[in-house]
Amino acid sequence: MEVFLPIAEVSVNIVAIFSLSGIVGILSGLFGVGGGFLMTPFLIFLGVPPTYAVANEANNILATSVSGSTTHYLKNTLDYKMGLMIVAGGVFGTLFGIWTFTYFKDIGKIDIVISLAYMYILAIIGTAMLVEGLGEIDKARKKIFTKKKLHVHYWIHGLPLKMRFQKSKLYESAFTPIIIGLIVGFIAAIMGIGGAFILVPAMIYIIGMPTKLIPGTSLFVTIFVSAIVTILHAFNYGSIDLILVFMLVLGSIIGVQCGQKIGEYTDSTELKTLLAILLLVVGIAIAYDSFFAAETIKEITRININSLNPLSIFIKKLSIDTPILYGLFSIIFAVSLGVAAAFIRKFFSNIKKKFFNKKNQ
Amino acid sequence: MPNLIKKLPSEIKKNKLKTGIFLGLSAYWGIILVGTLVQFN
């Protein structure tokens, strides 16, 4: 069952997009990372051009991060001050990332840059996760327990402009979260990912935040970073396709909620190793596609706008005539779906608690 | 170093899985790096 995307000007299989976004959503909900840098390569494999895959996946990440962040807001497990400091760096990082994206697009190298970036990121993360996962399994089998130092100080902990972060019970330099935000924003703008795979380890090992505040704060930061990426892509390149976004968001939100629920009942150590293998396999597929697959010359056929269905015509005209409004609409759409999903989950969770309380009485 | 070289065959036999993973990852990284160099030449 194919659908034509009016902005990307390609046809995609609805079932494939919806299923893949659901599966990636489950993995993302289970591990807290892996949504963006799995889904964008999958979109490229399904025939969506890389520049459109990056932009639309950023919009999808906005929805899922709003959904997850709202859940954490309801549980009060968010450090807003720390999050806003990271966002401050993220804004500049995103702007610099978009400038870099524009530069490579203008010289015609953006597709290979995106492919190479994904190849190396997936290789680095897959290798690190595989080695760590196998090491943990090995230690668990041999019953080896290693004592780790409570705090390890690097040069970054000596930076000036120290501030108190009451929620995280930390006293450290404001430059630390700002620099981390810079790096996250830059990578998010080029690759269309949330940046959690950098943010979460940085929060644990560099900032030293309490574990329970990390997922919520990470998702909170991702909201702003992905919103800026979405609007800049919509304004600069007109690459947001609402039909694709709708399919991605629906699948991802359902998947993330299921993944979070599964995560409450499973031990993720062995599953982490499987995820690492999956990341490496996707990296190999991108490497094959970039280095060995024969280049197919795609016929550029000009689409007559009047031959599209009314919804596609409306979306096409809106994106051309009012790109900022279109970008804002994409953001509002993603945010609304994200918040709705979080409240629906809370509603069913409350019903379940009341049902079990009544049963036990 | 000579001890390490002497122990290597027995270590490889003992840890076939780890050796396999190590060789696999090395090949993977080799392909990526060589492919990148070829692409930009």
Chai-1 contact restraints between the chains, C-beta under 6 A:
chainA,res_idxA,chainB,res_idxB,connection_type,confidence,min_distance_angstrom,max_distance_angstrom,comment,restraint_id
A,M119,B,I32,contact,1.0,0.0,6.0,A-B,restraint_1
A,A123,B,I32,contact,1.0,0.0,6.0,A-B,restraint_2
A,T127,B,L25,contact,1.0,0.0,6.0,A-B,restraint_3
A,A287,B,I32,contact,1.0,0.0,6.0,A-B,restraint_4
A,F291,B,G35,contact,1.0,0.0,6.0,A-B,restraint_5
